[in-house]
Amino acid sequence: MATKGDISLVSFCVFNPTYGPREGEEHKKIVFFHPKDTDLDNQIKHIGLSEAIVRFTETFSDKPCQSVHTTKRRQLLLEPEKDFWMVMTVSVPYTEKTKDGQPVFEYHEEDVQDPVYEAILQQAYRMFQLFNGTFAYILDRTGNNVKVLQQRLEHFYVRYLQTLRLAQSDILDIFSGIHFMPLDKNTYLHVQCFINLLEASFPYIKYTAFLYNEQLVWSGLEQEDMRIIYKYLISSLFPSYQEQELQSTNSTSPSRNSAGQGDVHYGKFVTGPPDMLDEKNMGKIPRVFLNTEYPNEECHLLVYRAHNASVCMFLEASTRMTFDLCRKLDSFLGPQLSQLASGIGDQFSKRASTGTDSVYRFIYFNHMNLAQKTTVHADLRKSGSVSIPPETLRLLTDISSDMSRSPEDGEVIVKTSTDNWVVGKKSDQREFFVVINQKNANLIEINEEVKRLCASNFNSIFFLD
């Protein structure tokens, strides 16, 4: 019987070749290495080989080496800052079979796609930077103390690497886009007025982002900052908060702390005081490092939620975070956000009731504003839903990579071995992919289906008309 080994993390390290220039000092180059229990000699060999590959390939290309392929391993390399290299090694999945009574391993190199795992490595750096600042910033603040940098990397990555789901990664990790929520003009103006009033009433709030049901409505951050914040919110903060709420017996109870006598609201802090009646518990308020106004701008991140609406407030680092400050914010936000969320919820429910045909799975991504819309990972438990085979998802990545290498717009239509039709379009920094499960259809019928899908879901996007 055949067994299969999935893609998994073999090692992850950060090194600086300038830290150990002399023979016998090679260990000083190691800034972080996972797994921690790896023998020091093996750590040195691993980093030495990576450094040698980088230097060797520099003689042939102006671009740094990004990946190394072997039968059993795939190594991804990134230089996020000058002289700092991050190297992630993942295993190549295999199938184990028995032939003549002996185990035979067949490795599937095509399953590990460089663009996907290069994106994951880049994201690992950006997530560290979000909560710690750049490597250079940490060294500058600590008088070039490498030990402090090592401690920060250890503290962050020991937990972060456990959250990686490498075997489930795909083209969406490359895009890492933002799901925007379209609203009618009046509702959007209400959101804008609410944010303006919030920032005017509390001047120490420097930036604000507003989300509803994990979709972005408004943001005052620079795009790349919002991209990594959005990733943190939907993949870590919101899921953990919702899990806690489900476990809490009072999760559906309105807040007893309110702006006025008898004024009840449903607002709660996601980061900050978990209970407005317990002044001794300030909860956790993370510090984040943004690059919107200037590099490594430090802010407190307060997140407040009412129903499905969330307000992310980025407060100046000099602000003293007190329970009284949070109480004032709760009194202001609770009633107004609860009312605003109800209005947005009505629109959201109407859109949700007009879902996409279950025979489609599509991805849309706009490189200019990071807007993403997809049904690829929709709830597969729904009757009639289509599950996209892993090989089809890999095909989408291949098509996207081919398109990115060409400066011209284009269209690709492919029929897969599993009888799925795959259509890829690129125009004006927008990419659109659709997977259609109609095995008996012909090319003309598929083209018509795509036109109908575009008309119903992307009628405002000119190139798909």
N, C-alpha and C positions, 0 to 999 in steps of 0.2 A: 504494500500500500504506500502511495506517495505522500510525503509530508513536505510542507513548505515553510521556509524561513522568511519572515517579513523584513522590510527595511527597518533598521534600528540604529541608534546612536552608538558608535564605537568609541569615539573620543572627541573632546572639544578643548581647544587650548588658545591662549593668548600669549604671544611672545614678542620681545623687542630685541633684534639682533645687535643693537648698539650697547646693550647692557653687559654683555660678556664677550668683549673682543679678543681677550687673550686666552691661550690654551689653559685649560684647567678651571676656567671661569664660566664654562658653557651653561651651568645651572642657573646663573644669574639672568639669563635671557628669559627664563620661564616666569611669566607674570601670573598665569593661571593654567591649571591642567585638570581635566576630568577624564577618567575617574581618578579620584584623589589618591587611592591606594596603589596606583601604578608605580612600579619601581623607578627611582630617579634616573638610573642609566637608560631605561626605556623611554622616559620622558625626554631626555637629552637627545637620544637617537631620533625620536620622532620629530622634534623641533629642528634638529640639525638637517634631517632629510628635507623637510619643508623649506628651510632656508636655502638649501642647495638648489632645489627645484626653482625657486623664485629667481635666484641669481643666474642660473643657467638659462632660463627662458627669457630673461631681460636682454640677452645678447641677440635674440631673434625678433623681438617685438617691442614696440613702445608701450603696449598694454601689459599689465601684470598678469601672471598666471592665475587663472580662476578655478581650475579643476584638474585633478589627476585621476585617471581611470586605471584600475587594475581589475582582475577577474573577480575578486571577492570584496573589494572596497572601492568607495568613491570618496575622494578628498576634495573639499571645497575650501578655497583660500580667499581672504578678503583683507585689504589694507585700509581700514576705516579712517585711520589717522596716520600721519607721517611716522614711519618706523615701527608702528604697531601692526602686527599681523594676527588675524583670527583664523583658525583652521578647524573645520568640522569634518570628521570622518564618519561615514555611514556605511553600513553593510549592504551589499548587493543581495537582493532576495534570491532564493534558490529553491529548487525542487529536489527532494531526495527520493531516489528510486532504488530498487533492488534489481541487480542484473547478475545472473549466475551466482546468486547467493551473496554478492558483495554490494555494499552501498555505492551508488553513483550520484554525484551532485551535478545538477544542471543550473548554472547561474544565469539570471535574467537581467543583463546589464541595461537593457532598454527600459526597464521599469524605473530606473533612477534617472530622472531628467535634470540636467544641470540647472536650467533656469529656475526650476521650482526650489531646489535646495540652496542655490545662491541667494534667492529671495529670503528664505528662512534664516540664513546666516546674517544677511543684512538686517533683518528684523530683530535678530537677537542683539545686535549692536545698538540699534535704535531704541530698543526697550530698556537696555542698560542706561543709555544716555538720558532717557526720559526721567529716570529716578535718581541718577547720580551725576549727570553732567558728562562732558567728554573726558577722556583719559588725561589730556593736556590740562584741562581745567582742574581736575583733582590734584595733579602734581603741582600745578601753580599755586593752588590754595594751601598746600601742605609743605611748601618748601622743597619740592621735588622728592618727597618721601614715597619711594616705591612700595614700601610695606603697607602703607595706607591704601594705595591702589589695589594691591594684592588682596587685602582684606575686603574691600568693596566688591571686587570681582567674585571672590569666594562666597560672600554673603548673598549676592544676587543670583549667580548662576547655579549654585547648588540646588536652589528651588526652581528656578526658571527652566532648566533643562529637563526637569521631570514633567513639565507640562507639554513638551513637544510631542506631537502625534505625527511622526514622520511618515508612517505607512499610509496615513489618510490625507497627506498633502497633495495639492493639485494646482491647476492653473489659477485658482482664486487666491492662492498664496502669492503668486507673482503680481497680480493686480493689486491686492490688498486695498480694495476700493472702499468707498463710503456709500451706504444706502441713504439717499436723500428722500425726504417725504414731501411730495408736492401738496400745497395747500391752496385754497382759494384766496383771493387778494385780501378780503376782509379778515380772515383768520390769521393770515400771515402778518398783517398790520397789527393785529392784537398782540401777537407774539413779539413783534418788534417794539411796540410801545411798552410791553411788560419788561423787556430787557433794558430799554432805555431808562425806565423808571427805577429799575433795580440798581443799575450802575450809578444813576444820579443820587439815589438815596444812600448808597453805600460806596463812597468814592474809592475805598481801598480795593474794590473788585476791579481788577484791571482788564480781564477778558471773561467772556461768557460763551457757553455753548448750550444749545437747547435741543433735546432729543425727545422723540416720542416713539415708544415701542421699538427701540434700537434703531430708529431711523433719524438722521440728522435733519433738523428743521432750520437751524441758524447757528453760525459760528463766527466769533471774532478773532479766531486764531489764523495764523499762516497755514497754508494747505498741508505741508509735511508734518507740522505739529499736530494738526487735527487728525491726520491719518493715523499716527501712532497712538494718540489719545483714544481715538475711536476703537482701534484694535484692542487696547487695554480695557476699555469699558465693556465691549460686547463679548470678549473672550474670557475675561477674568472678573472684573468688579461686579457687573450686573448679575452674572450667573451665581456667584457666591452669595450676593445679597438676597437674591430670590430664593436660594436654598435655605438661607437662614429664616426668611419670612415664612416659608412653608413649615418649618419646624416650630415656629413661634405660635403659640395659641392665641396671641393677641394681634396677629398680623393683619387681620381685617378690621380691627377696631380703629375708630377715628382718634386723632391726637387729642389728648385731654388738655394739652397746653395750647392756648389759642390767643388770637390777637385781642379779643374782647370777650366780655361776659356772654356766655352762651354761643359764641362763634366757634363752630366745630369745623375742623378740616382734616384731610387725610394725608397731610404732608409729613415726611420723615427724612432725616439725614441718612444718606447711604455712607458717606464718609463724614465723620463728626459725631456729636452726641447721639447714641442710639435711643436714649430715653430723655425727653425734655423735663422729666420730673426727677431725674437723678443728676444733680449738679456735680457730683464727684467723678462722673464718667464722661470724659471728653471723646472717647472712642479714638479711632485712628484717622488722622488727617495727613495724607501723604504729601510730600514735597516733590514737585516736578520741575524739570529744567526745560524751558522753552527757548525757541529761537525766532520768535515773532518780531519783537522790537530790537533785540540785540542777542548775541549768542550766550547760551547758558544763563538765561534769565530765570531766577529761582522764584517759585510761587507755591502757595498752599493750594491744594485742590479740595474744595468743598463740593460735594454732590448732594443735591436735594431732590426728592422724588415725591410726586403725588399721582396716584393712579398709575398710568403708564408714561407720564411726562417726567423728564429729568432735566434739571438745570445744573450745569457744571460751572462753578465759579472759581476763577483763578485769582487768588488774593496776593497782593504784594508780600514778599518774604518778610518785610519789616513789620507786617501786621501782627499784633499780639493776639493769638488765638485764645479767646476766653469763652466761658460758658455764656456770659452776658451777651457777647457778640452773636453767638449762635442763637440765643433766645430771640434777639431782635430780628435776625434773619428768618427764623421760623415763624414769627408773628406776621412778618411781611409776606413771605413766600406761600405759607400754607393755604390761606383762603383764596388768594389770587390764582395760584398754580392749580389748585383743585378745580376751580371754575373753568380755567383755560383748558385743562386736560379733558374736561367733559365735552367741550365744543370740538376739540380736535378728534376725540374718540368717535364722534358721530360720522365725521368724514372718513376716518380709517375703516369703520365698519362697512360703509357703503362700498369702498374700494375692495375690501377683502371679499365681499360677497360676489364680485365679478372677477373670479379667478381665471387663470389661463387654462386653455384646453390641456387635459392631462397627457395628451400624446406629445406635447412639446417639453423640451428642457432648453433654456436659453441662458446666455451670458451677454451682458452689454457692459462695456467699460469705456469711459472717456478719459484719456490721458491728460486732458487740459484741466479738468476740475475734479478728477478722481471719482467721478460719479459711477456707481456700479449698480446694476440691476440683474438679478439672477434667480432662476428657479432650480438650479442644479442640485442644491441640497435641500429641496423642499421636503415636507413631511411625507416619507415614503409609505407611511401606514394608511394614507388615504386610498380609498378604492380607485383603481384605475391609474394610479401614479406610475410613472416610468422611472426605473432605476437605470442610471447610466453605467455601463460596464467600465471597469478601470482602464481598459485599453482604449476606449473611446475618449475618456478624459485625457489620456496621454496624447491622443491624436489632436485634441484641441490645443494642447501646449505646443506640439510640433507645428501646427498651422500658424499659431500666433508668432512663434519664433521665426518662421520663414517670412511672415509678413513684416516683422520688425526689421528684417535685413534689407527690405526693399523700400526705397523712398516713395514708390508709387502706390496708389490705392488699388485694390483688387478684390476678387471674390473666388472662393474655392468651394466646390461641391464634391463630397466623397460619400460612397456607399461602403459601409464597413462589413466585415465578415459576419457580424451578428445582425445584419440586415437593418441597421440603423442608418439613416441619412444624416450627414453632418454638413452644415453650411457655414462658412466663415466669410465675413465681410470686413474690409478695412477702408476707412475714408476719413480724412481730415482728423487724424489722431483719435478716431473712435474705432473700437473693435466690437463686432457682434458675431456671436456664434449661436447656432440652434441645432439641436439634436431632435430628429423626428422619427418616431417609431411607426413607420408605414412601409413594411417590407415589399408590398406589392405595387407601390407607387412608382411612376417613372420620373424622369428628370423634369419634364414640363410640369407635372402635377406638384412636385416638390417645390419648384420655383413659385408656383401659384400659392402654395401653402405658406411659404415664407413671406410673400407679399401681404397675405391676409394677416399674418402674425404681426408684421411691422405696422400695418394700418391700425390694428387694435391696441398695440402696446407702445409703439414708437412713432406715432403720427407727427410728433413735433421735431423729429430728427430728419433733416432734409435728405440726407444721402440714402435713406432707406425707403423713401417714398416710391 
